[in-house]
Structure formats: structure tokens, C-alpha cells
Amino acid sequence: MIPENVIEVLVNIQQSGAINMRDRLGVIEIADVMDEGAADWLRDNQRLYGEALNVMGARVSGGNEE
């Protein structure tokens, strides 16, 4: 399960258009400024990054996939 704060940070980064979401390291750098805990989770759970993006995408498109 992906923590809610991680999803919220990913949504905010994606909506800002500041970076391509495929740039995991760049996303983590931005997340570090927004929510250090979310950035730590993203660093510690690299294998789940794709899943986190899928959940974020479902959230943005109106679903609630988790």
C-alpha cells in the first residue's frame, strides 16, 4: 500500500508540470522540498515507484485505486 502523503505529493508534482514523472530521482528531489517523509518513502521503496505512479494516475483521473 502506498502512503497517502506520497500519493498527494506525486499528484502535486504531476499537476505542477515541473518535471517528467518518469524522472524518479528528479521527482524525489522535488518531493524532498514538499514532504521529506514522502521523499524518504520514495527513496526507500524504489521498486514501488511505478505502482505509486499508477495509484496517482488513477486518483487524478477520478478513480481511487490503491
C-alpha positions in Angstrom: 0.0 0.0 0.0 1.3 3.4 -0.9 1.0 6.0 1.9 -1.5 8.8 1.3 1.1 11.6 1.7 3.2 10.0 -1.1 0.3 10.0 -3.4 -0.6 13.6 -2.6 3.0 14.7 -3.2 3.1 12.9 -6.6 -0.2 14.4 -7.6 1.0 17.9 -6.7 4.3 17.3 -8.6 2.5 15.9 -11.7 0.0 18.8 -11.7 2.7 21.4 -11.5 4.3 20.1 -14.7 7.7 20.8 -13.2 9.2 17.5 -14.2 8.6 14.4 -16.2 7.2 11.9 -13.7 9.5 9.2 -15.2 12.4 11.1 -13.8 12.3 9.3 -10.4 15.4 11.0 -9.0 14.1 14.4 -10.0 10.7 13.7 -8.6 12.4 12.7 -5.3 14.3 16.0 -5.2 11.1 18.0 -5.6 9.3 15.8 -3.0 12.2 16.5 -0.6 11.1 20.1 -0.5 7.4 19.3 -0.3 7.4 16.5 2.2 10.6 14.9 3.5 8.7 11.8 4.7 7.3 11.2 1.2 10.7 11.7 -0.3 12.2 9.2 2.1 9.5 6.6 1.3 10.1 7.1 -2.4 13.9 6.6 -1.9 13.3 3.5 0.3 10.7 1.9 -2.0 12.2 2.3 -5.5 10.5 -0.8 -6.7 7.1 0.6 -5.9 7.6 3.8 -7.7 5.7 2.6 -10.8 2.9 1.4 -8.6 2.8 4.7 -6.8 2.5 6.5 -10.2 -0.4 4.1 -11.2 -2.2 5.0 -8.0 -1.5 8.7 -8.5 -2.8 8.4 -12.1 -6.0 6.7 -11.0 -6.5 9.4 -8.4 -6.0 12.2 -11.0 -8.4 10.6 -13.5 -11.1 10.3 -10.8 -10.6 6.7 -9.6 -9.5 5.6 -6.2 -7.2 2.7 -7.0 -4.9 1.6 -4.1 
